[in-house]
Amino acid sequence: MAFQQEKRRARRILAGIEEGTLRPAELRASVREADPALIYFIVRWIRAHYPATHPAAEGVLGRLVELSADNPSLAAQLKEGGEDTIVEWFEETYEYADLPAGQFIDLVVEKLEG
């Protein structure tokens, strides 16, 4: 049950950035409360899936920039998350661009919570 709840939270954050489904204040709060490694993973996944040439990149990356501007502690959270040993395992095993959103969230949440 805990895995499912954590997966829902992670999907909510991802959708908030990717699709703009959350108000900025809700997104900021959700990101602040999340595991730094999860936020690191989500940001890296977004960057891999939305290069500047992607038709939706302006909106998606714009929301990410807005999140960074509204949340000065995000850089420190990303740094902390990037130093988690699970990131090294993931990046040696998988490519962010190869995983669809649902599979990606399932994989990282199960590993983080397991």
Rosetta silent file (secondary structure, phi, psi, omega in degrees, C-alpha in Angstrom):
SEQUENCE: MAFQQEKRRARRILAGIEEGTLRPAELRASVREADPALIYFIVRWIRAHYPATHPAAEGVLGRLVELSADNPSLAAQLKEGGEDTIVEWFEETYEYADLPAGQFIDLVVEKLEG
SCORE:     score description
SCORE:     0.000 S_00000001
   1 L     0.000  -39.898 -179.513    0.000    0.000    0.000 S_00000001
   2 H   -63.663  -37.777  178.353    2.827    2.407    0.824 S_00000001
   3 H   -60.049  -44.319 -177.441    4.365    1.822   -2.606 S_00000001
   4 H   -64.194  -41.122  178.886    1.109    2.759   -4.308 S_00000001
   5 H   -65.340  -43.396  179.056    0.754    5.959   -2.305 S_00000001
   6 H   -66.209  -37.362  177.127    4.352    6.953   -3.020 S_00000001
   7 H   -64.496  -41.442  177.673    3.897    6.173   -6.706 S_00000001
   8 H   -61.738  -42.719  178.417    0.799    8.387   -6.804 S_00000001
   9 H   -62.875  -43.396 -179.709    2.738   11.227   -5.177 S_00000001
  10 H   -65.263  -43.089  178.213    5.610   10.815   -7.624 S_00000001
  11 H   -63.355  -35.652  179.308    3.247   10.705  -10.612 S_00000001
  12 H   -64.605  -43.353  178.215    1.516   13.827   -9.306 S_00000001
  13 H   -64.264  -47.495  179.919    4.820   15.719   -9.164 S_00000001
  14 H   -59.418  -47.212  179.414    5.828   14.520  -12.615 S_00000001
  15 H   -64.804  -34.169  178.193    2.447   15.454  -14.087 S_00000001
  16 H   -61.117  -37.770  178.521    2.598   18.807  -12.320 S_00000001
  17 H   -82.917  -48.021 -173.360    5.793   19.636  -14.176 S_00000001
  18 H   -69.337  -43.679 -172.941    5.129   17.788  -17.403 S_00000001
  19 L  -112.520   -5.215 -179.387    1.478   18.693  -17.922 S_00000001
  20 L    70.566   31.570 -175.918    0.995   21.673  -15.611 S_00000001
  21 L   -80.578   -8.252  178.922   -1.674   19.849  -13.585 S_00000001
  22 L  -117.489  145.961  172.230   -0.674   21.481  -10.288 S_00000001
  23 L   -67.258  152.537 -178.245   -0.719   25.108   -9.278 S_00000001
  24 H   -52.297  -41.507 -179.431    2.806   26.439   -8.654 S_00000001
  25 H   -65.613  -38.979  178.123    2.297   26.551   -4.871 S_00000001
  26 H   -66.015  -41.640  179.532    1.076   22.932   -4.814 S_00000001
  27 H   -64.392  -45.994  178.006    4.000   21.814   -6.932 S_00000001
  28 H   -56.865  -47.596 -179.271    6.518   23.639   -4.730 S_00000001
  29 H   -62.383  -43.327 -179.635    5.072   22.061   -1.588 S_00000001
  30 H   -63.781  -40.270  179.798    5.035   18.584   -3.108 S_00000001
  31 H   -67.665  -43.166  179.923    8.641   18.903   -4.267 S_00000001
  32 H   -60.293  -34.703 -176.691    9.840   20.194   -0.884 S_00000001
  33 H   -83.118  -13.851 -173.669    8.252   17.217    0.881 S_00000001
  34 L   -82.684  159.805  174.536    9.617   14.613   -1.540 S_00000001
  35 L   -60.558  129.957  179.610   12.733   12.501   -1.290 S_00000001
  36 H   -55.696  -36.504  178.702   15.622   14.439   -2.890 S_00000001
  37 H   -64.996  -38.801  178.377   16.613   11.399   -4.962 S_00000001
  38 H   -62.482  -44.614  179.688   13.083   11.176   -6.366 S_00000001
  39 H   -64.291  -41.080  176.072   13.159   14.838   -7.385 S_00000001
  40 H   -57.784  -48.428  179.657   16.582   14.343   -8.953 S_00000001
  41 H   -59.122  -46.663 -178.164   15.243   11.379  -10.932 S_00000001
  42 H   -61.787  -44.565 -179.750   12.150   13.271  -12.089 S_00000001
  43 H   -64.010  -43.486  178.762   14.156   16.284  -13.248 S_00000001
  44 H   -64.058  -39.742  178.125   16.640   14.084  -15.120 S_00000001
  45 H   -62.618  -45.150  179.249   13.784   12.141  -16.741 S_00000001
  46 H   -60.924  -45.792 -179.874   12.127   15.368  -17.868 S_00000001
  47 H   -62.267  -35.186  179.127   15.371   16.689  -19.325 S_00000001
  48 H   -71.809  -32.620 -175.598   15.881   13.423  -21.213 S_00000001
  49 H   -92.533  -14.376 -177.196   12.343   13.413  -22.618 S_00000001
  50 L  -129.388   67.624  173.862   12.031   17.101  -23.443 S_00000001
  51 L   -66.190  165.293 -177.472   15.067   18.350  -25.355 S_00000001
  52 L   -54.569  -26.045 -178.625   14.747   21.871  -26.765 S_00000001
  53 L   -80.504  -10.847 -179.520   13.591   20.386  -30.081 S_00000001
  54 L   -71.291  137.913 -178.506   10.549   18.676  -28.532 S_00000001
  55 L   -58.178  -30.331 -178.444    7.273   20.479  -29.377 S_00000001
  56 L   -95.535    1.322 -173.859    6.226   20.605  -25.695 S_00000001
  57 H   -58.311  -40.688 -177.252    9.664   21.547  -24.350 S_00000001
  58 H   -58.228  -46.249  179.907    8.914   25.234  -23.929 S_00000001
  59 H   -69.158  -47.756 -177.026    5.992   24.594  -21.589 S_00000001
  60 H   -65.130  -51.545 -179.050    7.514   21.695  -19.678 S_00000001
  61 H   -68.738  -29.587  174.504   10.944   23.234  -19.235 S_00000001
  62 H   -62.305  -41.667  177.322    9.336   26.590  -18.500 S_00000001
  63 H   -65.862  -36.082  177.893    7.480   25.025  -15.560 S_00000001
  64 H   -66.570  -41.670  177.184   10.745   23.490  -14.382 S_00000001
  65 H   -64.473  -42.801  178.181   12.487   26.874  -14.561 S_00000001
  66 H   -61.746  -41.716  177.891    9.575   28.491  -12.719 S_00000001
  67 H   -60.642  -42.895  179.062    9.783   25.800  -10.043 S_00000001
  68 H   -63.867  -42.486 -178.909   13.510   26.489   -9.645 S_00000001
  69 H   -67.186  -36.165 -178.610   12.964   30.233   -9.406 S_00000001
  70 H   -82.958   -8.994 -174.092   10.171   29.823   -6.837 S_00000001
  71 L  -135.364   82.927 -176.564   12.091   27.286   -4.775 S_00000001
  72 L   -58.118  -24.078 -179.161   15.645   28.428   -3.987 S_00000001
  73 L   -82.353   -2.540 -178.364   16.347   25.215   -2.077 S_00000001
  74 H   -62.212  -40.038 -179.813   15.679   23.079   -5.168 S_00000001
  75 H   -59.637  -43.795  178.753   19.321   23.228   -6.291 S_00000001
  76 H   -66.649  -38.060  178.707   20.486   21.876   -2.925 S_00000001
  77 H   -64.134  -41.860  178.595   17.759   19.215   -3.008 S_00000001
  78 H   -66.028  -40.214  178.524   18.881   18.126   -6.495 S_00000001
  79 H   -62.156  -47.088  178.746   22.523   18.031   -5.404 S_00000001
  80 H   -60.635  -45.519 -179.866   21.638   15.896   -2.387 S_00000001
  81 H   -62.789  -39.494 -179.824   19.469   13.604   -4.506 S_00000001
  82 H   -66.543  -20.103 -179.932   22.161   13.212   -7.148 S_00000001
  83 L   -88.757   -5.905  179.345   24.593   11.983   -4.496 S_00000001
  84 L   -66.811  137.682 -177.713   22.317    9.127   -3.418 S_00000001
  85 H   -61.552  -25.982  179.665   23.846    5.731   -4.221 S_00000001
  86 H   -65.595  -28.302  179.063   20.633    4.622   -5.921 S_00000001
  87 H   -65.261  -43.505  178.844   21.255    7.223   -8.640 S_00000001
  88 H   -60.321  -46.375  177.681   24.554    5.593   -9.548 S_00000001
  89 H   -57.229  -49.955 -177.231   22.878    2.184   -9.771 S_00000001
  90 H   -59.916  -48.565 -175.090   20.070    3.548  -11.929 S_00000001
  91 H   -70.715  -20.581  173.259   22.333    5.470  -14.301 S_00000001
  92 H   -81.684  -21.916 -173.374   24.616    2.452  -14.776 S_00000001
  93 H  -103.539  -34.595 -172.269   21.629    0.233  -15.536 S_00000001
  94 L  -128.226  161.920  170.346   19.073    2.395  -17.379 S_00000001
  95 L  -111.983  128.421 -179.623   18.745    5.302  -19.769 S_00000001
  96 H   -53.855  -44.354 -175.570   16.192    7.912  -18.740 S_00000001
  97 H   -65.901  -18.758 -177.690   15.046    8.385  -22.333 S_00000001
  98 H   -83.861  -12.711 -173.592   14.282    4.666  -22.718 S_00000001
  99 L  -106.805  126.562  172.621   11.659    4.523  -19.970 S_00000001
 100 L   -68.986  159.575 -172.840    8.073    5.720  -20.326 S_00000001
 101 H   -51.754  -51.647 -176.635    6.761    7.766  -17.398 S_00000001
 102 H   -61.201  -46.110  179.251    4.744    5.034  -15.676 S_00000001
 103 H   -64.665  -40.201  178.734    7.465    2.420  -15.851 S_00000001
 104 H   -60.361  -51.085 -179.117   10.055    4.961  -14.722 S_00000001
 105 H   -61.656  -45.375  178.998    8.057    6.028  -11.657 S_00000001
 106 H   -56.857  -46.614 -176.927    7.295    2.413  -10.695 S_00000001
 107 H   -63.582  -50.912 -174.850   10.950    1.468  -10.952 S_00000001
 108 H   -71.605  -36.607  179.015   12.449    4.355   -8.999 S_00000001
 109 H   -66.889  -43.084  179.095    9.802    4.408   -6.262 S_00000001
 110 H   -62.119  -37.998  179.320   10.105    0.670   -5.673 S_00000001
 111 H   -71.374  -42.227 -179.819   13.875    0.999   -5.466 S_00000001
 112 H   -66.074  -38.758 -176.269   13.733    4.062   -3.201 S_00000001
 113 H   -87.696  -13.934 -174.207   11.151    2.505   -0.900 S_00000001
 114 L   -86.076    0.000    0.000   12.565   -1.018   -0.998 S_00000001
